[in-house]
Amino acid sequence: MVSLQTLVVDYPDPVRVPASSIPTTEVTLIVLDDDPTGTQSVSNLPVLTRWEEDDLEWAFGQEAPAVYVMTNSRSLAPEDARAINLDVARAALTVASKQGKEIAFVSRSDSTLRGHYPLEPDTLALVSDENGRQIDGYVIVPAFGDAGRITVGGVHYAGSKEEGFQKVEDTEFAQDATFGYNHSRIADWVEEKTGGAVSAEQVIEITLDVLRQGKDAVAAKLLEAENRTPIAVDIVTEDDLRLLSLGLIEAENSGKRFIYRVGPPFVRARIGQEVAEPVTSEQVDALRVKAENVVGGLIVIGSHVPTTTRQLTHLKQVNDAPVIEMDVREVIGERREEYIAELAEAIELELVDGNVIFHTSRELVRTDNPDESLAIARSVSDALVAVVNRVVHRVTPAFVLAKGGITSSDVASKGLEMTRATVIGPMQPGIISMWQLIDGPAAGVPYIVFAGNVGTDRSLAEVVEALSTEQAK
């Protein structure tokens, strides 16, 4: 582990850049989010889980500087991820053209370099080319300071100011079965992920010593990009992101077009949003617009990463909410439908009196066949969502919290039948997003999108406390 001070010792100090200094532009960002946790850094923006023409018209009608579209593509096979990126991009350009709006694509992905790269930006660039909008560069900014992911000297790190940082190649994220990698230097990672089609030497690196010279120096580097050149940018602070935004706007005003391949906080800086204060209990109460809300909130845990397991253990220690566990072996057995009905009924009865913790058994059931293991995982996720859907058709929870990227996506789009929502803001500084659902059987209910690998061991319990009604506390 290396201290932050050691990492930045040879670079200029941060430059103060207020959010108010980011100029308003006529461009609406279309954020294709490969996992719904990307909204945790922003506030007051529309969210879609469907991209029919009327959905996009509604989103554009909010007159927001950015629109989030939940593709959940990180959980999909490459060919399916490509198809969904094609569909969203073409639909967005069609509606934007009808309304006379200018748009730019944000390919929001993981701050630890996992995801479909270069497939997703390549797909968006293809659609842009179809519409006479040649892309000059891919701006690669995985940094997510709120969660301890920073880029210095072209190298991406994970850690914290308190414990220090390590190269992401040395973390568990680099061992991901689907999206693993061997390099922390973003230029080398690009060469690795493109199979050598783009060499590290072809990547433009904007390091802190250039970035902190100001927008003109940044724009000068960006103007070098042509024909989809990857551009790796150092970022440590929010001010760094804002400096980059100023440079991008200047380069774009000079005629350059980019696709942004970024972590969660980039959009916040690019549109000039302040870092939002965490949502208060009073705001949560004000969002509950249905008189028939029951006392309890539904806490759905699907993630199996170590951070989630520790958070769940702590929640159980400090909160006496009843726990209903979904037995994975029952779900893949012959009694599946009957078992799902039993779980839904049990949760419904408990929600009337208070919060309910609903999670899958911590055992991961796998086989030696990767396809069979994936099918089991999908079957378990589908069952979890089916239980939630049965519950919300019979009672209206005080809130719904979903833990885990895939879990939160599936619970929103399938369990709660949501197609439209508004991001209200973060539940903790820069992390854990709260949405207000616009449609579906749980319309008006606060919905919390909680990534599996963010927060301290106490974060889940703290968020549940902030969300709970007085009767449930």
Order of alpha helices (4+ residues) and beta strands (2+ residues): alpha-beta-beta-alpha-beta-alpha-beta-alpha-beta-beta-beta-beta-alpha-beta-alpha-alpha-beta-alpha-beta-alpha-alpha-beta-alpha-beta-alpha-alpha-beta-alpha-beta-alpha-beta-beta-beta-alpha
